[in-house]
Amino acid sequence: MTDQPSFEQNMQKLEQIVQQLEQGNVPLEQALKQFQAGVQLSSELQATLNNAENKLTKVMNANNQEEPFDRDQGN
């Protein structure tokens, strides 16, 4: 089993890629590879955020089953 980098580690990698690309002194071929890696990291980070949001927007009902959280329910 391989250790997957944390959300924070991936975010830090993405920030490094962006900084290097913004400097503009990266050869074109390397810049393209970094851009592709950045897009992949961005997708992974977005998926992690979406997963966290989905978990945070559910509650347990009286039968211990997950259901969507409706903050207006019961008003």
Order of alpha helices (4+ residues) and beta strands (2+ residues): alpha-alpha-beta-beta
